[in-house]
Amino acid sequence: MIKVFQKIMDRRRQSNRVENDALQTFMDAKFNDGSSPSAAIVTGLMICLLFAGQHTSSVTASWTGLFMFDEVRRGNKKLLDELLAEQKAAGANLDYNTIRHDMPLLHASVSEALRLRPPLIFLMRTAMTDLQIKDVVIPRTDTIFLSPVYSGLREEVRNDFLILNTCCAQIRFQIFSKPTEAYDPYRFLAPRNEHEKHTHG
């Protein structure tokens, strides 16, 4: 990868071509001492942007659509019919506020997709104090890596584990009703409101 980006950077510099993109921004960047980032650093930054681009709302929107198509494929048109009626009532202006406040079923459908398919490989958190979980002590300032996907699929859970793994309680049967693996947006709507029954839901 470094060689690939090095070639692109060399071609730009040799031809004095300046582009309006992230690569050019990194190429033109300067450290506090006035030096420029190496090709290896620029490549690392570009790879970070690539991964960041994979974890965007487009991934969640895709999963939401796939779950809905699967509901229709299995003969359950109720969800899609209700969503279409909700969209019609909301009007043509589909923005975040409309979805959040005027389309609760769509918002719940996206929330359920996030619960089942969180678009994160892992999360990093720093322990702000010494944290004891059973016979293990996590020292203050240690970095903890959390896996939303793996943690969300585990059935056993303890309160102290939930405190540590605050964002990874997606499929816990203590929070969400069974079957926890099923796509069920209605769990986020009244009267169920299962996500409000626990601070980590």
N, C-alpha and C positions, 0 to 999 in steps of 0.2 A: 504494500500500500504506500509506503514511503516513496518508493521509486516512481509509482504512478503520479503521486502529487508533485514530486520533485520535477518530473518532466513537464508537467503543466505549468508549474511556477517558473521553470527555466525558460519555456517558450514565451510566456508573458513578459518576462524581464528582457529577453533578447529583442522582442519586437516592440517594447515599450507600450504594450497593450494594457490598459487598465479596465477591469470589469467592475460592475456594480453587484458584487455577490459576497458571500461569507468568506470564500477563499481569499479574495482580494483584501478583505478586512483583516484577516489573520496575517497575510503577507505584509501588509503595511503597518502592523502593530509594532510597538516598541516597548521594551521593558523599561523599568525605572533607570537603568544604567545606560539606556540608549541603544542597546543591542536588539537585533531582530530575532524572532523565534526561528528555530531551526526547522528544517523540513519534517523532522520527526515530531516536533511539537505541533506544527500546523496539521500534520496528518492525524495526530491524536485528537486535536480539537474538532477536525472534520468528522472523525468517527463518532465522537460524542454527539455531534449534531445529528448524525445519521440515526443513532439510537434514540435520541430525543424525538426525532420525527416519527419513529415507530410507535411512540407512546402518546399519541395525541387523540383528540376526540374522534378522528376518522376511524381509528381502530374500534372504539366503543360504538360508534354509529354502525359500523359493519357488523359487529356482533349483535347489536340490537336488531338490525334487519334480518340477519340469519336466524335468530331465535324466532322472530315473527313469521318468517317464511316456513320454518319448521312447524310452527303451530298450525298454519294453514294446510301444510302438507299432511299433517296428522288428522285433518278434518275439523280442527277447532278454528272456525272463522269468527267467533265472538270477539276475540281481542282485536283483530284487524278491523272488523266492522265498527267497534266502539272507537278505535283510534281515528278512523276516517270521519266518523261523525264529530268527534272532538275537534279534528282539524278544520272541518267545514264551519263549525260554530266559532272557531277562533279567528277565521278570516285568512286573508292572504299574507299578512305580515307575520312571518314566522321568524322570530328572534328569540334570544334567550329568555327574556322576560315573559313573552307569550307562552313559551313551552313551560316555564317554571310556574306561572300563575294561572294560565287559562287552559293548559293541557295537562292536567295531573296524571292521566293514564300514560301519556307519552313519557313524561318525566319519570314515572314509576318504572316504565319499560326500560329506560336507559339505566336507571339505578339497579334494576335486576340484572341487566347485562354486566354492569360493573361488579356486582356481587359475585357473579359466576365466572367472569373472565376479566379480572383486573388487569389493566394494560401496563403492568409493572413487572420487571424481572425480579427486582428486589428493592427494598428501601433501606437506607442507612439512618440510624439514629444514634446520637451520642448520649451515654448515660450521664445525667447531670448530678447524680448522687450514687453512692454505692447501693447496688440493688441485689437483694438476696432472693433467690427463687429455689425453694427447697434447700439442698445442700450446696448450691452453686452461688458464688458471689460474683457479680459483674461489677468491676471497679469503676469508680467515677472516671469519666473521660474516655472510657473504652467505647469503641464503635460497634454497634450491634447491627447485623444484617438480618432483615426480615423478609420472608418470602410470602407475599399475599396468596399466591396460588397454592403452594404447599400447605400453608397454615390454614387456608380456607377449606381444604379438603379433609382436615383432621377432625374426627368426631369428638375425641376426648378434649376437655378443656377445664382449666382451673381459673379461678379469679385472678391469681397472680400472673398466670400466663397471659390472660386477656389484657392486664395492665401493661405488660411488656409489649405485647403484640397488638397494639390498639387498632391498627388498620387491617388486621388480618382475620377478622371474625366473620367473614362473609357467609360461611356455610355451617356455622355452629347451630346445632339443633336446639341449644339452650336459648338462642336468640331468635332464629327463624324456624318456622314450623316445617315438619317433614312433609314430603320428601325435599330435603334441602338441595338436592342436585337438580330439581325440576325448575324450569323457567316459569315463574309465577309472579308477574308484576303486581298483582293485587295484594301481595303481602305488604307493599309499601303504601297502600291506600286505606282510608277508614272503611270499616271499623277496625281492621286488623292492625295497621300501623306497627308492624313487628319491629321495624328499625328504631322505634322510639322506646322500646321496652328495656333497652340496655344502653349505657353510655357509649359502648364500643360498637353498636350496631350500625 
